[in-house]
Amino acid sequence: TSPLLPDQDFAFVIPAEKFIYKVDSTWQVATLVSRPGIEQYLYARGVDKDTVQDMLSAQAFLRVAGVENRVGEDEIYQTNTGYVYLNTWVGPTLEPSDEPGTYPRIESILSWLTNHDARAVEWLYHWLAFKIQNPEVVPKIAVGFCTMPGAGKGSLYTVIQQMLGVDNTAAIERGALNSQFNSRWAGKLFILADEVMTSDNTKDVSERLKVLIDAPTIELEGKGTNQREIKNRLAFMFCTNDKVTPLKVDAGDRRYSVFSNFDLLTPEYAQAVRDCYNTQKEMTPEFVAEIRSLWRDLLELKV
């Protein structure tokens, strides 16, 4: 156990035997450091040498049993068994709408991504609702979208980001899955994986994905950081513009639902997707209102 010291911006992670610190109010999960590292961090913040040494010698700092992403918990929370944890979850900046509303552009995007398959769209609503209602639960089915560029895959990811919280999601590319270092994204709630398959890495990536999609725990490792096991809370969305081998799915593998539409974008549809954003690539108020209305409906949907 440890005293709760919420005003401190560094802590000692007991299982890793290293320190973690904040930068701009964000815990640096990917950068756990040893005692010399935290000394330099405190010196850089203007703490004098004697104070630093006294603090470290007396262990006058927060000691935690782990670093977790726990939806709705305080930044520093204590379990009923007395263990103290750091919580990396950051709440969304938006809220669901209080009143029913419409979301025609989001409906259009889902329809296009599924090649206008009404049953597929219904399935996606339930898949989304499950994750929004249960952010910490692994859905055990990843979604793949195979389309022409500009079809709205990124916009759908934006919608999900706003509902789960931008800080709790991550977009990764092929190199991130090939690397042994995954601390930037492994503790998130939702992952957009863009163009992760190639002809020379298909087998290795496919085997890794099988574990990530439905395993109860995963190994988290950062550069210079001891590997540690964390609870898996990930949901995956794979996106590709590749018509040939967008994703390798073995016969009978139920970990994926893959949707394909390589029709050329109509000018009207392409413009509707672009109109979700202003000239600075920021969401328009109308698009934000659609997201909030969808969010409300997903929370009320019986999955």
N, C-alpha and C positions, 0 to 999 in steps of 0.2 A: 504494500500500500504506500501511498505518498500523499502529502498535503496538497490540496488544490491551490495552485498559484497561477490564476488566470492572467495576471499581468505580465508574466514572463514570456519572452519570445524565443525561448529555446528549452529543450527538455532532453532527458536521457532516456533512450529506449533500451530497457533492461535486456530483452532477449538478444538484441543486436550488439549490446555493449558499446553503443555509439550514441552521439548526440544528433538531434535534429533541430533545425532553426527556421525562423521565418524570414521571408523577404517580401516586403509590401503586403504584409498581413497574410501571406500564404506559406504554409508549411512546405519546406523543400523535401518532399518525400523521396526524390531521386538522389538526394545528396546528404546522406548520413556521414558524420565526421567523427574523428577520434578527439581526444582531449586537446592535442595541439591545434586541431582545426577549430574547435569552439573557442579556444583562447584567442586565436587570431580574429575570429568573428567578433568577440566582445571588445577586443582592443580597437577594431575598426569602428565600433559604435561609440567609442569614447570612454569606455570603462577603464579606469586606471589599473595598472598591473597588480597592485596589492589587493584591490577589491576582487579582481578576477581570481587570484590565487586563493584568497580566503573563502570565496564562494564555492570554488571547486573542491577545496580541501574539506570544507564543512558539509559538502553535498547539499548546499542550500539552493536547490533547483528542483524543478518538477521531474519526477521519475515516473515513467509510464510503462505499462505492460505491453503496449503495442500501438500501432497506428492503423485506424480503420476508417471506412467510409460508411457512417451510420446515419441514415436519413432521419432528420428531425431531432437528433441529439445535440446537446451543447458541444461547443468546440473542445472542451475538456469534460469528459463525463466519467462517472464512477459506477461500476456495476454493483449489484446487490451482494457480491462476494468481496467487495472492497477494492478490486483492481481498477486502476485509473488508465484511461486511454485517451489518445488524441484523435479527434474526429476531423477528417479532411473534407467532409461534405460541406458544400456551400449552397444555400438555398437559391431557387430561381429568383430572378428579378421581376418576372411577371407573375400574375395570379390567374386562375381560371375565371372565366366570365361569370358574373352573378346571374345573368339572364340568358335564356336561349338565344342562339344566333346562328348565322350561316357561315359556311366556309367554302364557297364555290371553287376557288382556285386550288385549295388543298384537295378537294374532291376530284378536280380535273387532273391534278398531278398523280393521285393514286390510281385513277382510271388509266392514264397513259402508261404508267410504269408497269401495270399488269396487263397491258394490251386489251383494255376495256372488258376485262373478265369480271362480271359482277360478283361472282362467288369469291374470286381472289381478293377483290376490294373488301368484301365483308370479312374475310379471314384476316386481312391486314388490320382492319379496325380492332378486331379482337386481340391480335398480337400486340398492337400498340397499347390497347387498354390494359392488358395484363401487366405490361412493364410499367405503365404510368401509375396503376393502382398498387403495384408491388415493386417499387424501385430496386429493392435489394435482392429480389429473387431472380435466379437465372431462368430464362424462358426455355432453355434447352433446344430451341430451334432458331437458327440464324436465317436471315432473309438475304437473298441475293437479287440485285436488279441489273439487267443487261440491256442497255439502250444506247441510242445515239447520244453524243454530247449535248448538253443543254436541255435534257428531258425532264429535269426537276429532281434528280437524285439528291443533289446538294441542298435543295430547298426543303426536301423532306427531312434531311438531317437537321437543318436549322429549326424546323418545327419541333423535333424531338429534343434538341438542345434546350429550347426555351421552356419546355415542360419539365425536364429533368434537372435543369440547371447547367449552364455552360461549363462551369468548373467541374462538373461530374461526368463530362463526356470528352471524347478525344477522337480526332481523325488521324489515322495512321496509314502508312504506305508499306510497300513490300519490305523495305529494309527493317522496319520495326519488328516484323514477325520473324525475320531471319536472325535478328540480333538476340543474344542471350540477355541483354539488358532491357527490361520491360517496365521499370518503375515509373516511367512517365504516364503509362496508360493502364497498367494491370489492376490498379485499385479503383478504376472508374466504374460507372454504372452502364455506360453505353459506348460502343465503339463503331465508328465508320471506317471500314477497311477498304481502301481504294486501290484497285488494280494490283492485288496481292499475288496473283498467279502468273507464272511464266512457264515456258516449256522446260526450263532447267531446274525449277524449284518446286514443281507441282507436288511431288511425293512428300518432301520434307514439310512443306507448309500445310498440306492436307492433314498429315499426322498431328501436327501441332494444333491445328484448329479443332480437331476432334476432342482434344483435351480441354481447350479453352471454352468451347461452346456448352459443354454440359458437366464439367467436373465440379464437385462441391468445393474444392480448394485448388489454388494455383500457386506456383512458386514465383515470388517477386524478387527481382535482383536489380540493383543499380550499380553503376561504376564505383568501385571502391567500397561497396556495401555488402555485408553478409547476406546471403540468400535466406529468405524466410517465407514461410507458408502463410497465405492469407485466404480469407473466405472469398470465393468467386462470386461476383455480383454482376458479371458482364452480360450484356446482350449485344449481338453483332449484326451489322448491316453491311453487306458486301456490295460494292458498286464497280461496274466495268463498262467500257465501251468496246470490248473485244468480242467479236462474233465467233471466234474459233474455239478457244478454251478459257472461258471466263472463270470457271470454277469446276474443280474435279469432285464429283459426287459418286461414290461407289454405289453399286446396285443395292437397294434395300436400306440405304443410309437415310434415316429420318431426321437427321440434324439440320436439314436445309429445306427451305421453300424458295425456289428460284423462279423469277418472273422475267420474261424477255419481250421486248418490243423494239425492233430495229427499223420501224417505219420512219421515214423522213419527217421531221417536225413540220407541222403546218405553220404558216406565218402567224395565224391567230393564237395557236397554242404557245409558240415560242414567245410571243409578245406578252401573253398572260403570265408566263413564268418570270419574264424580265420585270414586269410591273409589280412584282412582289417587293422590289427594292427601288430606292431612289438612285440618283446619279452618283452618290457616295457609297453605293453598295450597302446601304443601311435598310433595314426593314421599314416599309411604309406603315403608317398608322392603320391602314385598311388590312394589311397582311397580319399585323399584330392582333387586330380584333378577331380575325379568322382563327388564329392560333388559340386565343383565349376561349373562343366558342367551341372549337374542337376539343380542347382540354376539358371543358365542362362536360361535354357529351361522353368522352372517354371515361371520366371518373364515374359516371352514372351507368355505363354500359355493363350489363351482366355478362361476364365473359363465359 
